[in-house]
Amino acid sequence: MVEEIVKEKVASGRLSSFIALDKKYDRNDFITLLFNIGLLTIKEAGVRTRFEVPNKIIESIYLQYLSDLEQKRLGCKIDVLEQELALDELAEEGKINKLTTVVSEFLMQTSGRNKIKFDERYIKLIYSFIMSSTDQYFIYDEYPARQGYGDLVALRTPASYAKYELLLELKYIKTRETNVAKIEKEFEKGVGQIADYMKDKRLAMLPHLKKFVVVFSGFEVVKLEEV
């Protein structure tokens, strides 16, 4: 349920008038609980009310919770020191080499235990998990920019000391389909998408926005470049 809220941004259900403590919670009970403690708000009332996350701070709480669950499920841990150093590198130098290494190493750790289909969405989720630990950024998944959606955008919070912000476009190629031509094709596709996103005035006016395309083959990074 929490994963659905984070990925889809909304959840549908009904508010329960009473939650009995002596029975197993159902979906509506869980939604009611999240609503009553301020972790969901009403987006659209109806027969089945649509709920959404009220703000980016609450979304960050969900991401951190999901990150802990995923690490426990897979029996793997994200190195906290490496995570902090990676986020410091982004904030102070505008680079994502360390951040991408942490993502890649986590994916390789879990490769033999993870039954989830690896694709761009899952890789993006791991980036989001790692970045949710900092109070320097608000993380936007599928940021709407003109006619497209930027895979991952990290914008400074009001109290942030970070110098740089981030627009990241991810590409994933199955290992058996990877070759030089395919890598270049996916990379150029990402470059074109970023060029389209930057026509959006909200992004174009950011003076310290760093833009990267990262191409993964399986769990490994085969191309990472600033554009």
N, C-alpha and C positions, 0 to 999 in steps of 0.2 A: 504493500500500500504506500509506504513512504517512497519507495523507488518510483512508483507511478506518479506521485505528486511532483517529484523532482524532474522526471523526464517529460511528463506531459503538461506540467504547470497547473493543471486543474484536476479536480476529482468530483464525481457526481454522487449524490446520496441524499439521505433525509436526516434531519436532526431528530434524535430520539428524545422523547419527553422524559424518559426515566431510564437510567442505566442500572440494571440489577447486578450487584457484585457477586452473586452466587452462580452466575452463568458465564459461559464463554462470550467474549465480545464478538459481535458481528461487525460488518463493514460500517453500518450506520452508527453503531456505538462508538467506533474508533473515530469516525469523522466528527461526531458530537464532542468527544473528548478533546480532540485537537482544536475544534472551534472554540470551546469554552475556555481553553487556556491560551488562546490568542495565536495559535500556530496555523490556523486557517481563517479566512474571511469569506463572506458571501460575494461571489462574482455575479451570479444571476439566479434569482429566485424562480422556482417552478415546481412542477410535480416532483421532479428530481432536481434538487437545487445543485447548482454548480459552485464549487468552492475553489479558492485559489490561495496561494501563499501571499501573505499581506505585504511583505517587503523583502529586500535583499538580505537584511540581517537574519531574518527567520529562515530564508532559503539556505544561508550559510550554515545554520544550525542543522538543517536537514542533511546537507552534504557531508558535514562532519560525522553525523550519526551513521549515514550510509557507508562512509569510508571505514569506520570502525567495524561495522557489520561485515563488509566485504573482506577485510583483513582477517577477521575471526573465521569467516566461512572458509577461506582458502588456506588458513594457517600460515599466512605470510604477513610481514610487517614492513611498512614504509619507514625507512631510516629517518628519524626525526631531525637529526643534525643535517643530513644531506638535503632534506626538505627545506629547512630554514635557509641553508646556504643557497639553494636554488632560487628561492623567492627573493633573497637579498640581491642575487645577481641580476634578476629581472628588474627589481625596483631601483637599484643604484647604477647598473651598467646598461640596462636595456637588452640583455642577452638571455637566451633560453636554452643554452647548451646543457647546463646542469639540470634544469627542470626536465628537459626531454630525456636525459640520461636516467633520472629517477623513474620516470614513466616507463621507459624501455626495460629497466632492470626489474621493476615490479611485474610487468607483463611476462618476462622470461621466468621469474620465480614461480608464477602461477600456471605456467603453460601446461604442466602435467596434471593439474588438479581442477582447472577451470573448464566447466562444461558449456559455458556461455560461448556463443559464436562471436569470434573476434571480428570487429569491423571498426569503421571510423567512430561510431557512436560509443562503443565501449572504451576505445582509446581516449576519446574526448572526456568521458566520465572520469577516467583515472586522472587526467589533467585537472579536472574540476575538484576531485577529492583532494589532491595535493595543494591546490591553490586556496581551498576553502579554509585552511588553517590560519591564514593571515588576515589581519584587520586592515591591511593597506589597500585592498582591492574589493570591489564588487565584481563578481564573476557572472557573465552573461553567456548562456548557452543558446545558440541559434539567434544571435543578435540581428534584428530586422534592419536591413540597410538597403534602401531602394527596392529593387526587385528580388533581392536575395537575402540570405541569412548567413552572417559570419559564424563560423563554427564555434569560436570561443573569443570573447572579448573581456579583457580585464581593465576596468576603469577605477581610478583612484577614489577612495572614500573621502568624505569631507575632512577627516582628521589625518589623512595619509601624508607620509613623508616621502613616498615614492616619487622618483623623478620621471619614470617612464610608465607608459601604459601599453597595452598589448592587443593586437588583432592577429589571431592565429587561424590559419586554414590547414586542415588535416586531410591527407590522402592515404588510402590504404590499398595495398596490392597483395593478393594472395601469393605466398612464397613460390608456388609452382608457376605462377604467371609473370614473375618478375624478370625483367630484362632492361637493358639500358634505354631502349626506345620507350618502353612502357613507363619507366620512371620519369623520363623527360616529358612525356605526354601529360602525365598526372601533375607534374610540377607546373608546367605551363598553364594547365587548366586552373590551378590554384592561383597563379599570378594574375590571370585574367579576372577571376572572381574577386580578388582583392581590389583590382583596379575599378571594378564596378561598385564595390562597397564604398570606396573612397569618394565616390560622387555624392554620397550622403553627407550633408552639411555638418551633422553632428560629429562625424568622424573626421571630416576634412579640417575642422577647426581645432583639433587637438594637436598642439605643437610637438608633443613628445610621444606620439603614438608609434610604436615599433610594430612592423608588419612582417610576419614570417609564414612561409609555406614549409610544412614538414611532411615528408613522404615516408610511410612505414611499409616494410615488406615483412609480413608476419609480425613478430615482436620487435624487429630491429629497424632502426632508422637508416634509410638509404640516401636520404637527401634532406638537408635542413639549410635554408637560406633566407636571409632578410631580403625583402623586396621593397 
